[in-house]
């Protein structure tokens, strides 16, 4: 019964049918680089992938952040998983602590930036066009809440299901599946996975949102994920509209070595909302995002 509910990938869709990733988006002969931690999410993603792809098309990439002694056990598990399913495994060491000090940012931010930079670099080196991560529905909802709390303007769309990064397709097929469903599936099918105890460390913002706020959200609305997905879809449509409207405006930007220049009259003609959005995008261009 549970296998029928979640054990598919041909139309890897959500319980709500709001966010959907169709297998038709990917060439069946394509190779995929999967960010693999050995946790429930990445194990579940791999189990589903192996139902639709040959193991030779998949490469696993494990990141050792050098922060936890438990990573040795995760590496051992990942190697065993790799051997069992005959899937190549790459282990990449990251100096997250050093990078966070150098960039004066949190460990969370440093880890995320280093992982994406590394996985895109590795995908290009291996000539693999598609990268997959195992972000799930709860990650999506938590990200939207975090953006709202931090004040991200209108950019509250959560986690994107499919996007391009330096000509590499980044795909997150599990955004419509909740963590409880993932864990239940693995337990029902007697599939082993690792548990990262740092996910219970309330020092990290996401963990505080996950453990202190989300339980109250679930209590108020058990179908919270449907509401978040609908809101996310709305923001995505609004962002697409704004991008379309601002495209000719941003073409008028002159990029100098140390600053950007745009004719004042062009900004003045825009409504305040679009003016603020244009300035936000200019800042991102200047910072190299």
N, C-alpha and C positions, 0 to 999 in steps of 0.2 A: 504493500500500500504506500509506504513512504518512498520506496524506490520509484513508484510511478509518479509521485508528486514532484520529486526533485532530480531524479536520475536521468536528465536529458541535457542535450546541448544544441540539438538542431535548431531549436527556438528557445534560447536561454533567456527566459523572460521572467518578469516579476510576478508575484502573487496578485498584484493589482493591475498588471498589464499597462502600467503607466510608463515605466522604463523598460525597454526591451533591446536585447542584442541578438540579432539574427545571425545564424551561422553563414548565411548567404553573403554577409559583409566580407567574408574571408575566402580567399582562394584555397580550396581544399588541399592544394599541393604546396601551400606556403609553409615556411618554417616559423616557429614561435619561440621567443625567449621568455621564460616564465620566472618572475620573482618568487622564489621559494624559501620559506622560513621553517618549514616543517610543522607549522601550526595548523589548526583545524581548517582555516580558510584556504590556504594554499594547497593542502592535501586534498580537500574537496574539489578545488578547481582542477587539479591534476587528474583525479579519478574521472571527472567528467570529460576532460580533454582526451584522455586515453580511450574513451569510447568512440571518439570521432576521428582521431588522428593516429597515425603510426608513431611509435616512440621515437623513431629516427628523425621525425620532424620537430621534436621538442627538445629544448635545452633548458636546464634548470640553472638559476643563478642565486646562490646563497650569499647574503651579506653578513660578514662578521664585523660588528661595530666596535669590537674591542672593549665593551663596557660591562659584559656579564660573564661570570665563570660558567654559567649554564650553556653558553653558546657551544661549548665542546660537545655536550650531549646532543644539541640540535644538529651540529655538523655530522656527528656519528649517525644520527637518525636519517639525515638527508642522504648520506652516502649509501645507507642500507636501502632507502627508498629508490635511489638511483639504480642500484644494482638489481633490485627485485624487478623493477619495471623496465630495465634496460634503457634508461634515459640519461643522456650525458649531464654531468653536474660540474658547474664552475663555482669555486669558493673565492669570494672577493673580500679582502680585508679593507676596512675603512677606518681612518683615524678621526672618528666623529668628535671626540673630546678636543683634539688639537684644532680641528676645523672650527668648532664652536667658539673657541677662545680667539682664534685668528679673525673670525668674522663678527665676533661679539654678538652671537645669537644663541638661542636655546639649543639644548641637545636635540629636541624634537625637530626644530627647523634645520639644524646642521645635518641630522640623519636623513631627512627627506631630500634635501638638496643634493647631498652626496650620492644617495641611492639613484635618483633619477639621472644625474649626470653620468654616473658609472654605467647604468643599464643601457642608456642610449649609446654611450661610447662603445660598450661591448656589442650591442646589436649591430652597429655600423661595422665594427671590426670583423664580425662573423657573417656579415651580409644577411642578417635576419631582419625582415621588414616589419615584423610585428612583435610588440612587447605586451605581455599580459601581467596584470597584478590582481590580487585576490581581495580587493576592497569589496565589502558587502553592504547590505542595506543599512545596517546600524552605523557603519562608518559614514555613510552618506548623510544620514540624519544628524549625527554628531557634528559633522563638518558644517552643516547649515547653521546649527545652533552656535557653534564657535564663531562663525563669521558674524552672526547677529550680535553676539555678546561683545565682540571686539570692535564692531562698527565698521563693516566693510562696504558701506554705501548700499548700492543696489546689487552688489556682486555676491548674492546669497545662494547661488544656484547649486551649492553642494559639490559633489564630485562628478566630473564629466565621465560619461560611459565610454566615449570614443573621441580621441583627438590626436592631432599630429604634433610631434615634437622633433624638430630637425629632420624632417622627412621620414620619421619612424612612426608607425601607427601604434598608439598606446590604447589598449583595450581593457576595460574592467567589466567582465561579463557577470559578476555576481552582485551588482548593485541592487537587484531586485530580490535577493535572498537574505533572510535575516540570520543572524548568528545562531539563534536557538535552533533554527531549522538545519543549519549546517552541522552543528554538534550532534543533534538528534540523528541525522542521517548517518554520520560516521559511527555513532554508537550502535545504531540499529544494524549496521552492516559490519560491525566488529572491525573497524578500520582504525589503526593507531595514529596518534598525532602528538605533537609536543605542546606543552603549555608554558607560555612566557609569563613568569611571575611578575615581571616589570609592568605588565598591563594592570596590575593592582596598585602600583605606586602612584599615590595621589599628588606627587610632586608635579607630574605632567598634567597640563591643561586638559588634554583629551580624556585622560583617566578620570579627572574630577567631573567632567561633563558626563562621562559614561556611567560612573558609579553614584554620583550625587544628584544629578539632574534627570537623566533619562528614566530612572525607575518611576519618578513622579509623572513624567510625560506618559509612560505606559499605563499608569494607574488611571490617569484622566481620560486617555483615549487608547484603548487596546489596538486600534487600527491606525496608530500614529504614523506608521510608515507610508500608508496611502496618502495621508494629508501632506507629508513632507515631499513625496514624489510629485504630487499635483502642484505644490507651490514651486518646487524646483523646475518643473516643466514650464510654468508660467514665467519664471525669471529667465530661463533659457530663451524663450521666445522673445521676451522683452529685450534681452541682450542682443539677440540676432537683429532685431529691428533697429536698435540704437547703432549697432555696428554698420548696418546698411546706410543709415542716415549720415553717419559721421565719416564714412569712407571718403567722399569727395573733400570733406573739410581737412582731414588728416593728410591728404595729398598736397595741401598747400603749405605744409610744414617744411621749413628749411632747417636742416640738421648741420650745425657747426660742430667744431671739435669739442667745445666745452659748454654749449648751450643749444637750445632749440628756439626757432623763431617762427611765429605765425602772425599774419596780419591781424591787427586788433579788430578791424571792422568785421572780419569773418566771425570772430567769437561773439562780438556784440549783437550780431544778427540772430544768434541762436537763443532759444528759450533758456532760462536759467538751468533747467534740468540737463539739457543737452550740452550746455556750456561746461557744467561741472564734469559731465562724463568725458568731454573732449580733453579737459585739463587732466583728468585721471589717466586717460590713455597717453597723453603727452609725457606724464611723469614716468609711466611704465616704459615708454620708448626710450626716454633719457637714461633710465636705470638699466636698460638692456633686457627687459622682460619680454 
